């Protein structure tokens, strides 16, 4: 599967509207000036540049309200819950979402993720739980995986009291983009490996992995061909993120990154997966390999290819591929 679906010629610049280009410039610039060479992050400066949105119990113009829920205040673990304000005819599925940001940046309160999760709630007909996990390098692997699993435990034991709509916890979907998709994979793997428990109220129905952040010591064809020629992901920045996240002394062949290794652990109960790949994403070869690993292990997997999509295309509703992604996610969830 290496290099499948990729073109060999030098990639052309993606046809992006000026507003998208401006937002991408701001995102990349904010990351560049706050990610220090010594592997730390200037949190104060990044927080000044990262526009935040507040939760609001008042429904927005699309009828979506939000609230922040503490999971473990002692370590700053919380989630933002988005739910429709109108009554639902049937219990709604739950989408537990993990934001991207190279394991080190952004949050569930970042304005782009707040807006995207509102859109998911509205268009997918789901209650969305956006997880604010601990960030690297202050909290290295496996802290983010621990936080994700603990959010599932919290939902399984406590539920989501106070919502105006009924929730079907047997139809829980894990989702994420980039580093968040990596986290979703590992949390799904952990949850599926737990001993069977008939009384468990939360069941994983599927995983939506949007341009998952995966890697290894090898440089793939797409990494070499696209490095420095497309927005957002560069090998230098990617290497920085892995050094910040992985345990001290680990390289990119660590199981957290190299999930396509033939010996990677994948339990029997791993849920059906939708894997989203962008044709202008340097990480695309790793993502296709990941889907092939799932197939070889007998897991149900669907790959959605967007040939002209850059990394983080889903942020921008004005891009046609962003709308197509939401429709594909809904079709996938409706089938499970």
C-alpha positions as CSV (number, residue, x, y, z in Angstrom):
1,X,0.0,0.0,0.0
2,X,3.0,2.4,0.2
3,X,2.5,5.3,-2.1
4,X,-0.9,4.0,-3.3
5,X,-3.0,6.7,-4.8
6,X,-0.2,9.3,-4.9
7,X,1.1,11.2,-7.9
8,X,4.8,11.2,-8.7
9,X,5.1,14.7,-10.1
10,X,5.8,17.7,-8.0
11,X,2.5,18.6,-6.2
12,X,0.7,21.8,-7.3
13,X,-0.4,24.3,-4.8
14,X,-3.9,23.5,-3.4
15,X,-6.6,25.9,-4.7
16,X,-7.4,27.5,-1.4
17,X,-9.6,30.6,-0.8
18,X,-7.7,33.6,0.5
19,X,-9.5,33.4,3.9
20,X,-8.4,29.8,4.3
21,X,-4.8,30.7,3.4
22,X,-4.9,33.5,6.0
23,X,-6.1,31.2,8.7
24,X,-3.6,28.6,7.8
25,X,-0.8,31.2,7.9
26,X,-2.0,32.2,11.4
27,X,-2.1,28.6,12.7
28,X,1.4,27.7,11.3
29,X,2.9,31.0,12.5
30,X,1.5,30.5,16.0
31,X,2.9,27.0,16.2
32,X,6.3,28.1,14.8
33,X,6.9,30.9,17.3
34,X,5.8,29.0,20.4
35,X,7.4,25.6,19.8
36,X,10.9,26.1,21.1
37,X,14.1,24.3,19.9
38,X,14.7,22.8,23.3
39,X,11.4,20.8,22.9
40,X,9.2,23.0,25.2
41,X,6.3,25.2,24.3
42,X,5.8,28.9,25.2
43,X,2.3,28.3,26.6
44,X,1.8,32.0,27.6
45,X,2.5,33.2,24.0
46,X,0.5,30.4,22.4
47,X,-2.5,31.0,24.6
48,X,-2.4,34.7,23.5
49,X,-2.5,33.6,19.9
50,X,-5.0,30.7,20.2
51,X,-8.5,32.3,20.0
52,X,-10.8,30.5,22.5
53,X,-14.6,30.1,22.6
54,X,-16.6,29.7,25.8
55,X,-19.2,27.1,26.4
56,X,-22.8,28.4,26.2
57,X,-26.0,27.0,27.7
58,X,-27.8,29.3,25.3
59,X,-28.5,27.5,21.9
60,X,-26.7,29.0,18.9
61,X,-28.5,29.8,15.7
62,X,-28.4,26.1,14.8
63,X,-29.9,25.0,18.1
64,X,-26.7,23.6,19.6
65,X,-25.8,24.3,23.2
66,X,-22.6,23.4,25.1
67,X,-21.3,22.9,28.6
68,X,-17.9,22.1,30.1
69,X,-17.8,19.0,32.3
70,X,-15.0,18.2,34.8
71,X,-13.7,14.6,34.6
72,X,-10.7,14.9,36.9
73,X,-10.1,18.5,38.1
74,X,-6.9,17.5,40.0
75,X,-5.2,17.0,36.6
76,X,-7.2,19.5,34.6
77,X,-9.1,16.8,32.6
78,X,-12.4,18.1,31.2
79,X,-14.6,17.8,28.2
80,X,-16.9,20.2,26.3
81,X,-20.3,18.6,25.6
82,X,-22.3,19.8,22.6
83,X,-26.0,18.8,22.4
84,X,-29.1,19.8,20.4
85,X,-31.5,22.0,22.3
86,X,-34.5,20.5,20.6
87,X,-36.1,17.2,21.7
88,X,-35.0,14.1,19.8
89,X,-37.3,11.4,18.6
90,X,-34.8,8.6,19.5
91,X,-31.7,8.4,21.7
92,X,-28.7,10.0,20.0
93,X,-25.3,8.5,19.5
94,X,-22.2,9.9,21.2
95,X,-19.2,11.1,19.4
96,X,-16.1,11.4,21.7
97,X,-13.7,13.7,19.9
98,X,-10.0,14.3,20.3
99,X,-8.5,17.5,18.9
100,X,-5.3,17.7,16.9
101,X,-2.3,19.9,17.4
102,X,0.7,17.6,17.4
103,X,-0.1,16.4,20.9
104,X,1.3,19.7,22.2
105,X,-1.0,22.5,21.0
106,X,-4.7,23.6,20.9
107,X,-7.6,22.6,23.2
108,X,-11.3,21.7,23.2
109,X,-11.9,25.4,23.7
110,X,-10.0,26.5,20.7
111,X,-12.4,28.4,18.5
112,X,-11.8,26.2,15.4
113,X,-12.6,23.1,17.3
114,X,-15.6,24.6,19.1
115,X,-17.1,25.6,15.8
116,X,-16.3,22.2,14.2
117,X,-17.8,20.2,17.1
118,X,-20.9,22.4,16.9
119,X,-21.1,21.5,13.2
120,X,-20.7,17.8,14.0
121,X,-23.5,17.9,16.6
122,X,-25.9,19.6,14.2
123,X,-25.1,17.7,11.0
124,X,-24.4,14.2,12.5
125,X,-27.3,14.3,14.9
126,X,-25.1,13.3,17.8
127,X,-24.0,14.5,21.2
128,X,-20.4,15.4,20.9
129,X,-17.9,15.1,23.8
130,X,-14.7,17.1,23.0
131,X,-11.9,15.9,25.2
132,X,-9.4,18.4,26.7
133,X,-6.6,16.0,27.3
134,X,-3.2,16.9,28.8
135,X,-0.6,18.2,26.4
136,X,3.0,17.3,25.7
137,X,5.8,17.9,26.5
138,X,4.7,18.6,30.0
139,X,2.6,15.4,29.8
140,X,4.2,12.8,27.6
141,X,2.8,9.5,26.3
142,X,0.8,7.8,27.6
143,X,-0.9,10.7,29.4
144,X,-3.2,11.6,26.5
145,X,-4.2,7.9,26.1
146,X,-4.9,7.7,29.9
147,X,-7.1,10.8,29.7
148,X,-9.1,9.5,26.8
149,X,-9.7,6.1,28.5
150,X,-10.7,7.9,31.7
151,X,-13.2,10.0,29.8
152,X,-14.8,6.8,28.5
153,X,-14.8,5.4,32.1
154,X,-16.5,8.6,33.3
155,X,-19.2,8.4,30.6
156,X,-19.7,4.7,31.4
157,X,-20.2,5.3,35.1
158,X,-21.8,8.8,35.2
159,X,-23.3,9.3,31.8
160,X,-24.3,12.8,30.7
161,X,-26.8,14.0,33.3
162,X,-28.8,17.2,32.6
163,X,-29.0,16.9,28.8
164,X,-32.3,17.8,27.2
165,X,-32.0,14.8,24.8
166,X,-31.7,11.1,25.4
167,X,-28.3,9.4,24.7
168,X,-27.6,5.9,23.4
169,X,-24.3,5.0,25.0
170,X,-24.2,1.7,23.2
171,X,-23.5,3.7,20.0
172,X,-20.4,5.5,21.1
173,X,-18.0,6.6,18.4
174,X,-14.4,7.7,18.9
175,X,-13.1,10.3,16.5
176,X,-10.2,12.7,16.1
177,X,-8.0,14.4,13.6
178,X,-4.2,14.3,13.2
179,X,-2.7,13.7,16.7
180,X,-6.3,13.3,18.0
181,X,-6.9,10.5,15.6
182,X,-3.8,8.8,16.9
183,X,-5.3,9.2,20.4
184,X,-8.6,7.8,19.2
185,X,-6.9,4.7,17.8
186,X,-5.0,4.0,21.1
187,X,-8.1,4.6,23.3
188,X,-10.2,2.3,21.1
189,X,-7.5,-0.3,21.3
190,X,-7.4,0.0,25.1
191,X,-11.1,-0.1,25.5
192,X,-11.5,-3.1,23.2
193,X,-8.9,-5.0,25.2
194,X,-10.8,-4.7,28.5
195,X,-12.4,-7.9,29.8
196,X,-16.0,-8.3,28.6
197,X,-18.6,-6.9,31.0
198,X,-22.3,-7.4,30.2
199,X,-23.2,-4.5,32.5
200,X,-20.9,-2.0,30.8
201,X,-23.2,0.8,29.5
202,X,-20.8,2.2,26.9
203,X,-20.1,0.3,23.7
204,X,-17.8,1.3,20.9
205,X,-19.7,1.3,17.6
206,X,-16.9,2.8,15.4
207,X,-13.9,5.0,15.1
208,X,-13.5,7.9,12.7
209,X,-9.8,8.7,12.1
210,X,-9.2,11.8,10.1
211,X,-5.7,12.1,8.7
212,X,-4.2,10.2,11.7
213,X,-0.8,11.3,12.9
214,X,1.3,8.2,12.5
215,X,4.9,7.6,11.7
216,X,8.2,5.6,12.0
217,X,11.9,6.1,11.6
218,X,11.5,5.5,7.8
219,X,10.7,8.4,5.6
220,X,7.9,7.5,3.2
221,X,7.6,8.5,-0.4
222,X,4.9,11.1,0.4
223,X,6.9,12.6,3.3
224,X,9.9,13.1,1.0
225,X,7.9,14.3,-2.0
226,X,5.6,16.8,-0.1
227,X,7.9,18.1,2.6
228,X,8.0,21.9,2.4
229,X,5.7,22.0,-0.6
230,X,2.3,21.8,1.1
231,X,0.9,23.7,4.2
232,X,0.9,22.6,7.8
233,X,2.9,19.4,8.1
234,X,6.7,19.4,7.7
235,X,9.1,16.7,8.6
236,X,11.0,19.1,10.9
237,X,7.8,20.1,12.8
238,X,6.6,16.5,12.9
239,X,9.9,15.3,14.3
240,X,9.6,18.0,17.0
241,X,6.1,16.8,17.9
242,X,7.2,13.2,18.2
243,X,10.2,14.1,20.4
244,X,7.9,16.2,22.6
245,X,5.2,13.4,23.0
246,X,7.1,10.1,23.1
247,X,8.8,8.9,26.2
248,X,12.2,10.2,26.8
249,X,14.8,8.4,24.6
250,X,12.1,6.8,22.4
251,X,12.3,7.1,18.6
252,X,9.5,7.1,16.1
253,X,9.4,3.3,15.9
254,X,7.8,3.4,19.4
255,X,4.3,1.7,19.4
256,X,2.5,5.0,20.0
257,X,3.7,6.2,16.6
258,X,4.5,3.1,14.6
259,X,1.0,1.5,14.7
260,X,1.6,-0.1,11.3
261,X,4.3,-2.3,12.7
262,X,3.5,-6.0,12.0
263,X,3.7,-6.7,15.7
264,X,1.4,-3.8,16.7
265,X,-1.2,-4.8,19.3
266,X,-4.8,-4.9,18.0
267,X,-7.4,-6.7,20.1
268,X,-10.4,-8.6,18.7
269,X,-12.9,-6.1,19.8
270,X,-11.4,-3.1,17.9
271,X,-14.4,-1.3,16.3
272,X,-15.0,-0.7,12.6
273,X,-13.0,2.3,11.3
274,X,-13.4,5.1,8.8
275,X,-9.9,6.3,7.8
276,X,-9.7,9.7,6.0
277,X,-6.7,10.4,3.8
278,X,-5.7,13.7,2.1
279,X,-3.7,13.6,-1.2
280,X,-1.7,16.6,-0.1
281,X,-0.9,15.3,3.3
282,X,2.7,14.2,3.9
283,X,1.4,11.5,6.3
284,X,-0.8,9.8,3.7
285,X,1.4,6.7,3.2
286,X,1.3,5.9,6.9
287,X,-2.5,6.3,6.9
288,X,-3.0,3.9,4.0
289,X,-0.6,1.4,5.6
290,X,-2.7,1.7,8.8
291,X,-5.9,0.9,6.9
292,X,-4.2,-2.1,5.3
293,X,-3.0,-3.3,8.8
294,X,-6.7,-3.2,9.9
295,X,-7.8,-5.2,6.9
296,X,-5.1,-7.8,7.4
297,X,-6.3,-8.2,11.0
298,X,-9.8,-8.8,9.7
299,X,-11.2,-5.5,10.9
300,X,-13.9,-3.6,9.1
301,X,-12.3,-0.5,7.6
302,X,-13.4,2.1,5.1
303,X,-10.9,4.5,3.5
304,X,-12.1,7.9,2.3
305,X,-9.7,9.6,-0.1
306,X,-9.6,13.4,-0.8
307,X,-7.0,13.8,-3.5
308,X,-6.6,17.6,-3.2
309,X,-7.0,17.8,0.6
310,X,-4.2,19.3,2.8
311,X,-3.7,18.4,6.4
312,X,-6.5,20.1,8.5
313,X,-8.8,20.7,5.5
314,X,-11.7,19.8,7.8
315,X,-11.4,23.0,9.7
316,X,-12.8,25.0,6.9
317,X,-16.5,24.6,6.0
318,X,-16.0,26.7,2.9
319,X,-14.0,23.9,1.3
320,X,-16.2,21.4,-0.5
321,X,-14.2,18.4,0.9
322,X,-15.1,19.5,4.4
323,X,-18.8,19.1,3.7
324,X,-18.2,15.8,2.0
325,X,-16.3,14.5,5.0
326,X,-19.3,15.3,7.3
327,X,-21.7,13.5,5.0
328,X,-19.3,10.4,4.9
329,X,-19.1,10.5,8.7
330,X,-22.9,10.5,9.0
331,X,-23.3,7.7,6.6
332,X,-20.7,5.6,8.5
333,X,-22.3,6.3,11.8
334,X,-25.8,5.5,10.5
335,X,-24.7,2.1,9.3
336,X,-23.2,1.1,12.7
